[in-house]
Amino acid sequence: MTAPRIIAIANQKGGVGKTTTAVNLAASLVAMKRRVLLIDLDPQGNATTGAGLDKRALDATVYQVLLGEKKIADVRQVSPSGGFDIVPANRELAGAEVELVELPEREMRLKDAITEALSQMRDAISEIAPEYDFILLDCPPSLSLLTLNGLCAADSVLIPMQMEYYALEGLSDLVQTIRKVRAHLNPRLEIEGLLRTMVDPRNTLGQNVAAELEKHFGDKVYRTVVPRNVRLAEAPSHGVPVIKLEPQSKGALAYLALAGEMLRRMDSAAAAGA
């Protein structure tokens, strides 16, 4: 059995479709018969809501995991609408930033929790209960200690971004942060890919920004693009991924295409390294 791929979904700029990507990519990977754990690291708890859980009624969240009071196995729940497991979050997590500052190895708390949880899962695993193929981390829209925990725990970073000028400026800051984390905290961290979201094909500026992205990042830019789509915007209010709300919508098809592209890339990389 191979270890799961741990992917942080991060961008310090808000409103770029980060949580939308986390929830719908998780559901799309499940649709492709992969076992997925989604960890909500955002105090807003939007991924938790989008997965169909009531964040106000939670007994335990990722907050207790980060403080070492609970294990991931004790906190995770099954998304009733997405078919993936989720470690939920709510506004209680906002206090974790302050408390983490006082803790030793504060950047590594999530990494240690995931490592311990995976070890427990492997000990208890049987042939009919395979471990996770993917662990997705929905990071908050800031370069905070919570995001840093995500980057330290991850193998790679998936960066959703809109095709506008300010997005390029924000991307350079994020890339610098990734380099610093790789140099000092997590040497295996790499960019998984850049995902263009909320794309309007009629927008000339968007086309120019996309060209700049491809110029600087080459094949790290996914071929799949996520269009502006009403169904994608509606799905969180129903507490379901878009493939459950409207499977044939452009948004649902885009995230299924993204999951397929990710899996093909991983297969190609594995074949090249064999």
C-alpha positions as a Markdown table, in Angstrom:
| # | Residue | x | y | z |
|---|---|---|---|---|
| 1 | Met | 0.0 | 0.0 | 0.0 |
| 2 | Thr | 1.3 | 3.4 | -0.9 |
| 3 | Ala | 1.0 | 6.4 | 1.4 |
| 4 | Pro | -1.8 | 8.9 | 0.7 |
| 5 | Arg | -1.0 | 12.1 | -1.3 |
| 6 | Ile | -1.4 | 15.0 | 1.1 |
| 7 | Ile | -2.4 | 18.2 | -0.8 |
| 8 | Ala | -2.8 | 21.6 | 0.7 |
| 9 | Ile | -5.3 | 23.8 | -1.2 |
| 10 | Ala | -4.0 | 27.3 | -0.5 |
| 11 | Asn | -4.1 | 30.9 | -1.6 |
| 12 | Gln | -3.9 | 33.9 | 0.7 |
| 13 | Lys | -6.2 | 35.8 | -1.5 |
| 14 | Gly | -9.9 | 35.2 | -0.5 |
| 15 | Gly | -12.7 | 34.5 | -3.0 |
| 16 | Val | -10.7 | 32.4 | -5.5 |
| 17 | Gly | -12.7 | 29.2 | -5.2 |
| 18 | Lys | -10.4 | 27.5 | -2.7 |
| 19 | Thr | -13.1 | 25.8 | -0.6 |
| 20 | Thr | -15.2 | 25.1 | -3.6 |
| 21 | Thr | -12.2 | 23.3 | -5.0 |
| 22 | Ala | -11.5 | 21.4 | -1.8 |
| 23 | Val | -15.1 | 20.1 | -1.5 |
| 24 | Asn | -15.7 | 19.4 | -5.2 |
| 25 | Leu | -12.3 | 17.8 | -5.8 |
| 26 | Ala | -12.8 | 15.5 | -2.8 |
| 27 | Ala | -16.2 | 14.4 | -4.2 |
| 28 | Ser | -14.9 | 14.0 | -7.7 |
| 29 | Leu | -12.0 | 11.8 | -6.5 |
| 30 | Val | -14.5 | 9.7 | -4.5 |
| 31 | Ala | -16.5 | 9.4 | -7.8 |
| 32 | Met | -13.3 | 7.9 | -9.3 |
| 33 | Lys | -13.2 | 5.3 | -6.5 |
| 34 | Arg | -10.5 | 7.0 | -4.4 |
| 35 | Arg | -10.7 | 7.3 | -0.6 |
| 36 | Val | -10.4 | 10.9 | 0.5 |
| 37 | Leu | -10.1 | 12.7 | 3.8 |
| 38 | Leu | -10.7 | 16.5 | 3.8 |
| 39 | Ile | -9.4 | 18.5 | 6.7 |
| 40 | Asp | -11.0 | 21.9 | 7.1 |
| 41 | Leu | -8.3 | 24.3 | 8.5 |
| 42 | Asp | -10.4 | 27.5 | 8.0 |
| 43 | Pro | -12.2 | 29.0 | 11.0 |
| 44 | Gln | -15.0 | 30.0 | 8.7 |
| 45 | Gly | -15.8 | 26.3 | 8.4 |
| 46 | Asn | -17.1 | 26.6 | 4.9 |
| 47 | Ala | -15.8 | 23.2 | 3.7 |
| 48 | Thr | -17.5 | 21.7 | 6.7 |
| 49 | Thr | -20.8 | 23.3 | 5.7 |
| 50 | Gly | -20.3 | 22.4 | 2.0 |
| 51 | Ala | -19.8 | 18.8 | 3.0 |
| 52 | Gly | -23.2 | 18.7 | 4.6 |
| 53 | Leu | -22.3 | 19.1 | 8.3 |
| 54 | Asp | -23.8 | 21.6 | 10.8 |
| 55 | Lys | -20.7 | 23.4 | 12.1 |
| 56 | Arg | -22.6 | 24.8 | 15.0 |
| 57 | Ala | -23.5 | 21.3 | 16.3 |
| 58 | Leu | -20.0 | 19.8 | 16.4 |
| 59 | Asp | -18.7 | 18.1 | 19.5 |
| 60 | Ala | -15.0 | 18.2 | 18.3 |
| 61 | Thr | -13.1 | 19.7 | 15.4 |
| 62 | Val | -9.7 | 20.1 | 14.0 |
| 63 | Tyr | -9.1 | 22.7 | 16.8 |
| 64 | Gln | -8.8 | 19.9 | 19.4 |
| 65 | Val | -6.5 | 18.0 | 16.9 |
| 66 | Leu | -4.1 | 20.9 | 16.6 |
| 67 | Leu | -3.9 | 21.4 | 20.4 |
| 68 | Gly | -3.2 | 17.7 | 20.9 |
| 69 | Glu | -6.4 | 17.0 | 22.8 |
| 70 | Lys | -8.0 | 14.7 | 20.2 |
| 71 | Lys | -6.8 | 12.4 | 17.4 |
| 72 | Ile | -7.9 | 12.7 | 13.8 |
| 73 | Ala | -9.6 | 9.3 | 14.1 |
| 74 | Asp | -11.7 | 10.6 | 16.9 |
| 75 | Val | -12.8 | 13.7 | 15.1 |
| 76 | Arg | -13.4 | 12.7 | 11.5 |
| 77 | Gln | -16.9 | 12.3 | 10.2 |
| 78 | Val | -18.3 | 11.0 | 6.9 |
| 79 | Ser | -19.7 | 13.7 | 4.6 |
| 80 | Pro | -23.4 | 12.8 | 4.2 |
| 81 | Ser | -23.4 | 14.3 | 0.7 |
| 82 | Gly | -19.9 | 13.8 | -0.6 |
| 83 | Gly | -18.9 | 10.3 | 0.4 |
| 84 | Phe | -15.5 | 11.4 | 1.7 |
| 85 | Asp | -14.4 | 11.7 | 5.3 |
| 86 | Ile | -13.9 | 15.2 | 6.8 |
| 87 | Val | -12.2 | 16.6 | 9.9 |
| 88 | Pro | -14.5 | 19.6 | 10.5 |
| 89 | Ala | -13.9 | 23.2 | 11.7 |
| 90 | Asn | -15.8 | 26.1 | 13.1 |
| 91 | Arg | -15.1 | 29.5 | 14.5 |
| 92 | Glu | -13.6 | 27.9 | 17.6 |
| 93 | Leu | -10.5 | 27.4 | 15.4 |
| 94 | Ala | -9.9 | 31.1 | 15.3 |
| 95 | Gly | -8.5 | 30.9 | 18.8 |
| 96 | Ala | -6.0 | 28.2 | 17.8 |
| 97 | Glu | -3.7 | 30.9 | 16.3 |
| 98 | Val | -3.2 | 32.5 | 19.7 |
| 99 | Glu | -2.8 | 29.2 | 21.5 |
| 100 | Leu | -0.5 | 27.7 | 18.9 |
| 101 | Val | 2.0 | 30.5 | 19.3 |
| 102 | Glu | 2.7 | 29.3 | 22.9 |
| 103 | Leu | 3.2 | 25.7 | 21.9 |
| 104 | Pro | 6.5 | 24.0 | 21.0 |
| 105 | Glu | 7.0 | 23.1 | 17.3 |
| 106 | Arg | 3.8 | 25.0 | 16.5 |
| 107 | Glu | 4.2 | 24.7 | 12.8 |
| 108 | Met | 4.3 | 20.9 | 13.0 |
| 109 | Arg | 1.2 | 20.1 | 15.0 |
| 110 | Leu | -0.9 | 19.0 | 12.1 |
| 111 | Lys | 1.9 | 17.0 | 10.5 |
| 112 | Asp | 2.4 | 15.1 | 13.7 |
| 113 | Ala | -1.4 | 14.5 | 14.1 |
| 114 | Ile | -1.7 | 13.2 | 10.5 |
| 115 | Thr | 1.4 | 10.9 | 10.9 |
| 116 | Glu | 0.0 | 9.5 | 14.1 |
| 117 | Ala | -3.5 | 9.0 | 12.6 |
| 118 | Leu | -2.0 | 7.2 | 9.5 |
| 119 | Ser | 0.1 | 5.0 | 11.7 |
| 120 | Gln | -3.1 | 4.0 | 13.7 |
| 121 | Met | -5.0 | 3.4 | 10.5 |
| 122 | Arg | -2.2 | 1.2 | 9.1 |
| 123 | Asp | -2.1 | -0.9 | 12.4 |
| 124 | Ala | -5.9 | -1.4 | 12.2 |
| 125 | Ile | -6.1 | -1.8 | 8.4 |
| 126 | Ser | -7.4 | -4.9 | 6.7 |
| 127 | Glu | -7.6 | -6.0 | 3.1 |
| 128 | Ile | -11.1 | -4.7 | 2.8 |
| 129 | Ala | -10.5 | -1.3 | 4.4 |
| 130 | Pro | -7.8 | 0.5 | 2.4 |
| 131 | Glu | -6.3 | 3.6 | 3.7 |
| 132 | Tyr | -6.8 | 7.1 | 2.2 |
| 133 | Asp | -5.5 | 7.8 | -1.3 |
| 134 | Phe | -5.7 | 11.5 | -0.8 |
| 135 | Ile | -5.8 | 13.9 | 2.2 |
| 136 | Leu | -6.9 | 17.4 | 1.2 |
| 137 | Leu | -6.2 | 20.4 | 3.4 |
| 138 | Asp | -8.5 | 23.4 | 3.0 |
| 139 | Cys | -6.3 | 26.3 | 4.2 |
| 140 | Pro | -7.6 | 29.7 | 5.3 |
| 141 | Pro | -7.2 | 32.7 | 3.0 |
| 142 | Ser | -4.1 | 34.1 | 4.7 |
| 143 | Leu | -0.5 | 33.1 | 5.3 |
| 144 | Ser | -1.2 | 32.3 | 8.9 |
| 145 | Leu | 0.0 | 29.7 | 11.4 |
| 146 | Leu | -3.0 | 27.5 | 10.3 |
| 147 | Thr | -1.9 | 27.7 | 6.7 |
| 148 | Leu | 1.7 | 27.1 | 7.8 |
| 149 | Asn | 0.5 | 23.9 | 9.5 |
| 150 | Gly | -1.1 | 22.8 | 6.3 |
| 151 | Leu | 2.1 | 23.5 | 4.3 |
| 152 | Cys | 4.2 | 21.6 | 6.8 |
| 153 | Ala | 1.9 | 18.6 | 6.7 |
| 154 | Ala | 1.5 | 18.5 | 2.9 |
| 155 | Asp | 3.4 | 16.8 | 0.1 |
| 156 | Ser | 2.3 | 19.5 | -2.3 |
| 157 | Val | 0.2 | 22.7 | -2.8 |
| 158 | Leu | -2.7 | 23.1 | -5.2 |
| 159 | Ile | -3.3 | 26.8 | -5.9 |
| 160 | Pro | -6.7 | 28.0 | -7.2 |
| 161 | Met | -6.6 | 31.4 | -8.6 |
| 162 | Gln | -8.8 | 33.9 | -10.6 |
| 163 | Met | -7.5 | 35.3 | -13.9 |
| 164 | Glu | -6.9 | 38.9 | -12.7 |
| 165 | Tyr | -3.9 | 41.1 | -12.3 |
| 166 | Tyr | -3.8 | 41.1 | -8.4 |
| 167 | Ala | -3.9 | 37.3 | -8.5 |
| 168 | Leu | -0.4 | 37.3 | -10.0 |
| 169 | Glu | 1.0 | 39.5 | -7.3 |
| 170 | Gly | -0.5 | 37.3 | -4.6 |
| 171 | Leu | 0.9 | 34.2 | -6.3 |
| 172 | Ser | 4.4 | 35.5 | -6.0 |
| 173 | Asp | 4.0 | 35.9 | -2.3 |
| 174 | Leu | 2.6 | 32.4 | -1.9 |
| 175 | Val | 5.5 | 30.9 | -4.0 |
| 176 | Gln | 8.0 | 32.7 | -1.8 |
| 177 | Thr | 6.3 | 31.2 | 1.3 |
| 178 | Ile | 6.4 | 27.8 | -0.2 |
| 179 | Arg | 10.1 | 28.1 | -0.9 |
| 180 | Lys | 10.8 | 29.2 | 2.7 |
| 181 | Val | 8.7 | 26.3 | 4.1 |
| 182 | Arg | 10.6 | 23.9 | 1.8 |
| 183 | Ala | 14.0 | 25.3 | 2.9 |
| 184 | His | 13.3 | 25.3 | 6.6 |
| 185 | Leu | 10.4 | 23.1 | 7.6 |
| 186 | Asn | 9.2 | 20.7 | 4.9 |
| 187 | Pro | 11.8 | 19.8 | 2.2 |
| 188 | Arg | 9.4 | 17.6 | 0.2 |
| 189 | Leu | 6.9 | 20.4 | -0.4 |
| 190 | Glu | 6.2 | 21.2 | -4.1 |
| 191 | Ile | 3.6 | 22.9 | -6.2 |
| 192 | Glu | 1.0 | 20.3 | -7.2 |
| 193 | Gly | -0.6 | 22.6 | -9.8 |
| 194 | Leu | -2.2 | 25.9 | -10.5 |
| 195 | Leu | -6.0 | 25.8 | -11.2 |
| 196 | Arg | -7.7 | 28.6 | -13.1 |
| 197 | Thr | -11.1 | 29.3 | -11.4 |
| 198 | Met | -14.2 | 31.4 | -12.2 |
| 199 | Val | -13.0 | 31.7 | -15.8 |
| 200 | Asp | -15.0 | 33.8 | -18.3 |
| 201 | Pro | -13.7 | 32.9 | -21.8 |
| 202 | Arg | -14.9 | 36.3 | -23.1 |
| 203 | Asn | -12.5 | 38.2 | -20.7 |
| 204 | Thr | -9.4 | 39.4 | -22.5 |
| 205 | Leu | -7.6 | 40.3 | -19.3 |
| 206 | Gly | -8.1 | 36.7 | -18.1 |
| 207 | Gln | -6.6 | 35.4 | -21.2 |
| 208 | Asn | -3.5 | 37.6 | -20.8 |
| 209 | Val | -3.1 | 36.5 | -17.1 |
| 210 | Ala | -3.5 | 32.8 | -18.2 |
| 211 | Ala | -0.8 | 33.3 | -20.8 |
| 212 | Glu | 1.6 | 34.8 | -18.1 |
| 213 | Leu | 0.9 | 31.8 | -15.8 |
| 214 | Glu | 1.7 | 29.3 | -18.5 |
| 215 | Lys | 4.8 | 31.3 | -19.4 |
| 216 | His | 6.2 | 31.1 | -15.9 |
| 217 | Phe | 4.8 | 27.8 | -14.6 |
| 218 | Gly | 4.5 | 25.7 | -17.7 |
| 219 | Asp | 2.9 | 22.3 | -17.2 |
| 220 | Lys | 2.2 | 23.1 | -13.5 |
| 221 | Val | -0.8 | 25.0 | -14.8 |
| 222 | Tyr | -3.7 | 22.5 | -15.2 |
| 223 | Arg | -5.3 | 22.2 | -18.6 |
| 224 | Thr | -8.6 | 22.0 | -16.8 |
| 225 | Val | -10.3 | 25.3 | -16.1 |
| 226 | Val | -13.2 | 25.9 | -13.8 |
| 227 | Pro | -15.8 | 28.3 | -15.4 |
| 228 | Arg | -18.1 | 30.7 | -13.6 |
| 229 | Asn | -21.1 | 28.5 | -12.9 |
| 230 | Val | -24.4 | 29.2 | -11.1 |
| 231 | Arg | -24.7 | 25.6 | -9.9 |
| 232 | Leu | -21.2 | 25.8 | -8.3 |
| 233 | Ala | -22.3 | 28.9 | -6.4 |
| 234 | Glu | -25.6 | 27.2 | -5.3 |
| 235 | Ala | -24.2 | 23.9 | -4.1 |
| 236 | Pro | -22.8 | 25.1 | -0.7 |
| 237 | Ser | -26.3 | 26.4 | 0.4 |
| 238 | His | -27.6 | 22.9 | -0.1 |
| 239 | Gly | -24.6 | 21.3 | 1.8 |
| 240 | Val | -23.7 | 19.2 | -1.2 |
| 241 | Pro | -20.9 | 19.0 | -3.8 |
| 242 | Val | -22.0 | 20.2 | -7.2 |
| 243 | Ile | -21.8 | 16.7 | -8.7 |
| 244 | Lys | -24.6 | 15.7 | -6.3 |
| 245 | Leu | -26.7 | 18.9 | -7.1 |
| 246 | Glu | -26.3 | 18.9 | -10.9 |
| 247 | Pro | -24.0 | 16.2 | -12.2 |
| 248 | Gln | -24.1 | 17.5 | -15.8 |
| 249 | Ser | -23.4 | 21.2 | -14.9 |
| 250 | Lys | -20.3 | 22.8 | -16.3 |
| 251 | Gly | -18.9 | 23.1 | -12.8 |
| 252 | Ala | -19.4 | 19.4 | -12.0 |
| 253 | Leu | -17.8 | 18.4 | -15.2 |
| 254 | Ala | -14.9 | 20.7 | -14.7 |
| 255 | Tyr | -14.0 | 19.2 | -11.3 |
| 256 | Leu | -14.4 | 15.7 | -12.6 |
| 257 | Ala | -12.0 | 16.6 | -15.3 |
| 258 | Leu | -9.6 | 18.1 | -12.8 |
| 259 | Ala | -9.6 | 14.9 | -10.7 |
| 260 | Gly | -9.0 | 12.9 | -13.9 |
| 261 | Glu | -6.1 | 15.2 | -14.9 |
| 262 | Met | -4.6 | 14.9 | -11.4 |
| 263 | Leu | -4.7 | 11.1 | -11.5 |
| 264 | Arg | -3.2 | 10.9 | -15.0 |
| 265 | Arg | -0.4 | 13.2 | -13.9 |
| 266 | Met | 0.3 | 11.1 | -10.9 |
| 267 | Asp | 0.3 | 7.9 | -13.0 |
| 268 | Ser | 2.7 | 9.5 | -15.5 |
| 269 | Ala | 5.0 | 10.6 | -12.7 |
| 270 | Ala | 5.0 | 7.2 | -11.1 |
| 271 | Ala | 5.7 | 5.5 | -14.5 |
| 272 | Ala | 8.6 | 7.9 | -15.1 |
| 273 | Gly | 10.1 | 7.2 | -11.7 |
| 274 | Ala | 9.7 | 3.4 | -12.0 |
